[in-house]
Amino acid sequence: MEIEKFLWDELAGVNRPGRYLGVEVNAFRKSFADAEVRWVLVYPDVYEIGMSHQGLLILYEEINERDDSMADRAYLPWPDMQESLARHRVPLFGLESRRPLNDFDVVGITLQHELSYANVVRLLELSGIPLRAVERGPGCPLVVGGGPGAFNPEPLSDAFDFLVLGEGEEVIHEITEAVKAWKESGGENREEFLKKCASIEGIYVPSLYRPHYRPDGTLDAVEPLDGAAFPVKRRLVADLDAFRYPRRPVVPLVESVHDRCSLEIFRGCTRGCRFCQAGMIYRPVRERSEGLLLDWAGELIRNTGCDEISLSSLNSADYTRIRSLADRMSREMEARHVAVSLPSLRTDTFSVQLASQLRRVKRTGLTFAPEAGSARMCAAINKGVSEEDLLKAISAAFSGGWRKIKLYFMIGLPEESEEDVEAISLMVRRIMREGDEGRRPKGLRLSVSISTFVPKPHTPFQWARQMSLPEIARRHFILKEGLRMRGVSLRWHNREMSYLEGVLARGDRRLFPAILAASREGCLDSWSEFFSWERWLRAFGGAGLDPVWYVERERREDETFPWEHLHAGVERSFLWEEYGKALRGEATPDCRFGECVSCGVCSTETARTCLVGRSSE
């Protein structure tokens, strides 16, 4: 059945048909036939999740501004649409061109989190693209991965022709030029083309690396083949001011999870939270200039009509000129009836003052992430936040008129005891008792959200064990009993989901058959209504794998990791030193405000901290 006819016949019978129209404001809708290089950028989750992702919007705009190329978009359909596509034997298609994904030159898939891995397989199945890169021949598109998951893509690496490590603003053009030249030469010899791609900095071709395992199941070595680089080094954009994207973001037809414009004010973070992968792989800090941000914000609002703009980064209150930026932007946006918000705040009174400064049009939410409840755990994760800091911040927020506040905590951290978990309850109870400058804060409502610690690659905790399901269940019980009080709501992340995330986060290539098996029974694992731990247990069992081995095992100092050949910039020796400091409860300062901590990131000319109004270091 033709795609146009399929949509005409089927859209009225599926949930939220606007997901599949591709006629949004600011959609490029470039000619498929006239483009020399045809990209389709895919977010492996549903439309309203993917439309909030800035990375794809950046690359979409960059590619489409080229005269020789076009980029379309695709998302994982909701199950009803998946069933309809399969029933009518219609392949997954680009929203704007209405062309099957199999017709494009490059299918670019972002890996934002591990629970989307089965979705990636399902996308390829719906597209009719062979699931393994080795099975793709002439006429098949190149399947390319990127995003934070590319820093350990090994569980899915068999599915990708190559992946991009790091930031894509520059390398996307180098890839496009390489594909263009390959097509002009006839597009033959796919293997030789991939070897040429491997010479581009930041490109990882999994087929050029062979893992070797020991009898105990651990990795012995990763062998580079045919002269492939070892390690593969990430790409980094040194000057963010040179890349002002997106300027015309696509406006969703279906309300997205982040229904606002997002303005990235800087990239990177050196506060050094030891559980945080983003804080390690996106170093160093690079700030955009204040004047550019003000102009860009106005352009975004003119081009989208959004009534809210978010100043986004890993920690926006750390922007060097945040007071000036917040004051100038809030004044300009007030005249347009546009709210300015911060996605999250440091746990201090300065952040509350900053939020108050931005609150000119409407009161946006207030969120703090103390992460740990006890001083011991705060020291272990290098989070310099005390109970007094949090109490002062809450008091300032309450005095400023906020009555609904969100708090984020993490449980299951290395060396955590049940007393450390109980400290979370004690802290919340103290807030509800003294949160109005020592008095009971009448009318205050706290939303307490609990996540489970998952050790991630390229962090100091990559050696740590993850707690078992019974251990986490016990901690959930402690919190449930400790926070039975008026004005406090408690939510936690599904512990089986977190456990699966732990398996895949530090997994190796032997997991791919299990991912294939699980995807055949279902996907959308980040959606609680579709997640099935039993399905994954069957898949692991069928592949002869034990998830406990991947999750609950402490790694040796000298253990070879599945991602050993992929370099995120921070040196392994620094990460090990930080792990030792965590166990001893020692702090590491932020290098922006003191001496270099010798993490290894600033060892090249392009990797330098760039702070507005302050010379590079």
Secondary structure as UniProt FT lines:
FT   HELIX           3..10
FT   HELIX           11..13
FT   HELIX           17..20
FT   TURN            32..34
FT   STRAND          37..43
FT   HELIX           47..50
FT   TURN            51..52
FT   HELIX           54..64
FT   TURN            67..68
FT   STRAND          69..75
FT   HELIX           79..87
FT   TURN            88..89
FT   TURN            95..97
FT   HELIX           101..103
FT   STRAND          106..110
FT   HELIX           114..116
FT   HELIX           117..127
FT   HELIX           133..135
FT   TURN            138..139
FT   STRAND          142..146
FT   HELIX           148..151
FT   HELIX           154..159
FT   STRAND          162..164
FT   TURN            169..170
FT   HELIX           171..184
FT   TURN            185..186
FT   HELIX           190..197
FT   TURN            198..199
FT   TURN            201..202
FT   STRAND          203..204
FT   HELIX           206..208
FT   STRAND          209..213
FT   TURN            215..216
FT   STRAND          219..224
FT   TURN            226..227
FT   STRAND          232..233
FT   HELIX           240..242
FT   STRAND          261..264
FT   STRAND          266..267
FT   TURN            274..275
FT   HELIX           278..281
FT   STRAND          286..287
FT   HELIX           290..304
FT   STRAND          308..312
FT   HELIX           316..318
FT   TURN            320..321
FT   HELIX           322..334
FT   TURN            335..337
FT   STRAND          339..341
FT   HELIX           349..358
FT   TURN            359..360
FT   STRAND          366..371
FT   HELIX           375..380
FT   TURN            381..382
FT   HELIX           387..399
FT   TURN            400..401
FT   STRAND          404..411
FT   TURN            414..415
FT   HELIX           418..434
FT   TURN            437..438
FT   TURN            442..443
FT   STRAND          445..452
FT   TURN            457..458
FT   HELIX           460..463
FT   HELIX           469..482
FT   TURN            486..487
FT   STRAND          488..492
FT   HELIX           495..505
FT   HELIX           509..511
FT   HELIX           512..521
FT   TURN            525..526
FT   TURN            528..530
FT   HELIX           533..542
FT   TURN            543..544
FT   HELIX           547..551
FT   TURN            557..558
FT   TURN            562..565
FT   STRAND          566..567
FT   HELIX           572..584
FT   HELIX           591..593
FT   HELIX           601..603
FT   STRAND          610..611
FT   TURN            612..613
//
